Amino acid sequence: MGPDFEMELQAMSRGALRVAGVDEVGRGPLAGPVTAAAVVLDPSNIPEGLNDSKKLTLKRRLVLAKEVIACAAVGIGHASVEEIDEHNILRASHIAMQRALAELPQIPDHVLIDGSMLPRGLNISAEPVVKGDARCLSISAASIVAKVCRDSIMVDLAQQHPGYGWETNMGYGSKSHMQALQNLGVTPHHRRSFKPVHNMLYQDKIVRP
């Protein structure tokens, strides 16, 4: 069973004309921003094959992201490494989500947000949807667009900082990434509040007994 359009239709039956699905990617990586997308699908023109971005191949994600951008209203937002370190990853994810919503051409009437919590101070009708990217087509579409967008950012950053393998690990703490951290050190794009990076920065300062 893949995602469906049931939650959107329920909101529409209550009078919502524009229903946005919102999802974010990049909570877990050690480097790079967290990226969110907000998508308002056209009920009469929904691309086929939408699903949780993690269940799709790279090739399929790229095709579907183009289709979504061509036929839906899309907003994309980011929270920087500095914001992740200043707040925390959950708050930064919510900041990215709110920025994505603000980038939509029109304010939605109702928002379906992946996860169990709503962003603080969100002044639009909204509901959290646990595992939304696998249940709700609008959130699936948002997960695909956000993933494709963030991956392209990490590929660009990989060219500026070769050796960390960001073009394939997308900033996650893979074995090769951890090895590169040891050998090459910490870049400005690493999240200093994340334990492996934090430990690496401060290991030299630990006084040995």
C-alpha positions in Angstrom: 0.0 0.0 0.0 1.5 3.3 -1.1 0.5 6.8 -0.1 -3.0 8.1 -1.1 -4.8 11.5 -1.4 -7.3 10.7 1.4 -6.1 13.3 4.0 -6.0 16.1 1.3 -9.6 15.2 0.2 -10.7 15.3 3.9 -9.3 18.7 4.3 -10.9 19.8 1.0 -14.3 18.5 2.2 -13.9 20.9 5.2 -13.4 23.8 2.8 -9.7 23.9 2.3 -8.9 24.8 -1.3 -5.2 24.5 -1.2 -3.7 21.7 0.9 0.1 21.5 1.2 2.2 18.5 2.2 5.5 19.4 3.9 8.6 17.2 4.5 12.2 17.7 5.3 15.4 15.8 4.6 18.8 15.9 6.2 18.2 15.6 9.9 20.8 12.8 10.3 23.9 14.0 8.3 27.0 15.4 9.9 27.3 18.1 7.2 25.2 20.3 5.1 21.9 22.1 5.6 18.5 20.6 6.4 16.1 21.1 3.5 12.3 21.1 3.4 9.8 21.3 0.6 6.1 22.3 0.6 3.9 20.9 -2.2 0.3 21.7 -3.2 -0.7 19.0 -5.7 -3.3 19.6 -8.4 -6.0 16.9 -7.6 -6.6 16.5 -11.3 -2.9 16.1 -12.2 -1.0 14.0 -9.7 2.2 12.4 -11.0 2.1 8.6 -10.9 4.4 6.7 -8.6 4.8 9.2 -5.8 6.2 7.5 -2.7 8.5 8.0 0.3 11.7 9.3 -1.4 13.7 6.7 0.5 11.8 3.9 -1.3 12.7 5.3 -4.8 15.8 5.0 -6.9 17.8 8.1 -7.7 16.7 8.0 -11.3 13.0 7.7 -10.3 13.3 10.6 -7.8 14.8 12.9 -10.4 12.0 12.1 -12.9 9.3 12.5 -10.3 10.8 15.8 -8.9 10.7 17.3 -12.4 7.0 16.2 -12.8 6.0 17.6 -9.4 7.7 20.9 -10.1 6.0 21.1 -13.5 2.4 20.5 -12.3 2.2 21.5 -8.6 2.9 24.6 -6.5 6.3 24.1 -4.8 8.2 25.9 -2.1 11.7 25.0 -0.9 13.4 26.2 2.3 16.7 25.5 4.1 18.1 25.9 7.6 21.9 26.4 7.6 24.5 24.5 9.6 24.9 27.6 11.8 21.1 27.5 12.6 21.3 23.7 13.3 24.1 24.3 15.7 22.5 27.4 17.3 19.0 25.8 17.9 19.0 22.0 17.4 18.2 19.8 14.5 14.4 19.5 15.2 14.0 23.3 15.5 16.1 23.8 12.4 14.0 21.3 10.5 10.9 23.3 11.5 12.5 26.6 10.4 13.2 25.0 7.0 9.6 23.8 6.8 8.2 27.3 7.6 10.5 28.8 5.0 9.3 26.3 2.4 5.7 27.2 3.1 6.6 30.9 2.8 8.0 30.2 -0.7 4.7 28.8 -2.0 3.0 31.2 -4.5 -0.1 31.3 -2.3 -0.6 30.6 1.4 -2.2 27.1 1.8 -5.5 26.7 3.6 -4.3 23.6 5.4 -0.9 21.9 5.9 -0.1 18.2 6.3 3.4 18.0 8.0 5.5 14.9 8.2 6.3 13.9 11.8 4.6 14.0 15.2 5.1 17.8 15.9 4.0 21.0 14.3 6.6 23.9 13.9 6.4 26.5 16.7 4.4 29.6 15.8 2.9 28.1 12.6 -0.2 30.3 12.0 -1.9 28.1 9.4 -4.3 25.3 9.9 -2.1 22.2 10.1 -1.9 18.7 11.3 1.1 16.4 11.9 1.2 13.1 10.0 3.4 10.3 11.4 5.2 8.5 8.6 3.5 11.0 6.3 5.9 10.4 3.4 4.6 6.8 3.1 0.9 7.7 3.7 0.1 11.0 2.1 0.8 11.9 -1.6 1.4 15.6 -1.0 4.0 14.7 1.7 5.6 12.1 -0.6 5.9 14.7 -3.3 7.5 17.1 -0.8 9.9 14.4 0.4 11.1 13.7 -3.2 11.6 17.4 -4.1 13.4 18.1 -0.8 15.7 15.1 -1.3 16.6 15.9 -4.9 17.3 19.5 -3.9 19.4 18.7 -0.9 21.4 16.0 -2.8 22.3 18.5 -5.5 23.5 20.9 -2.8 25.7 18.2 -1.3 27.1 17.3 -4.8 28.1 21.0 -5.2 29.7 21.1 -1.8 31.6 17.9 -2.5 33.3 19.7 -5.4 34.4 22.5 -3.1 35.5 20.1 -0.4 36.8 16.9 -2.1 37.7 13.8 -0.1 34.6 13.5 2.2 32.5 11.7 -0.3 29.5 14.0 0.0 28.5 13.3 -3.6 27.6 9.8 -2.5 27.1 9.9 1.3 25.2 13.2 1.2 26.9 14.2 4.4 25.8 11.2 6.4 28.4 9.6 8.7 29.6 6.8 6.4 32.8 5.0 7.1 34.7 6.9 4.4 33.2 10.2 5.7 34.4 9.5 9.3 37.8 8.5 8.0 38.0 11.8 6.0 37.1 13.8 9.1 40.0 12.2 10.9 42.4 12.8 8.0 41.2 16.1 6.6 39.6 17.7 9.6 36.3 19.7 10.0 34.9 22.0 7.3 32.7 25.0 7.7 29.8 22.8 6.5 30.1 20.3 9.3 27.6 20.5 12.1 29.6 21.2 15.2 26.8 20.3 17.6 26.7 16.7 16.3 28.6 14.4 18.5 31.2 12.9 16.0 32.2 16.4 14.8 32.1 17.9 18.3 34.3 15.1 19.6 36.8 15.5 16.8 37.0 19.3 17.4 37.6 18.9 21.1 39.6 15.6 21.3 42.9 17.6 21.2 41.7 19.7 24.1 41.0 16.8 26.4 43.5 16.7 29.2 45.0 13.2 29.4 45.2 11.8 33.0 
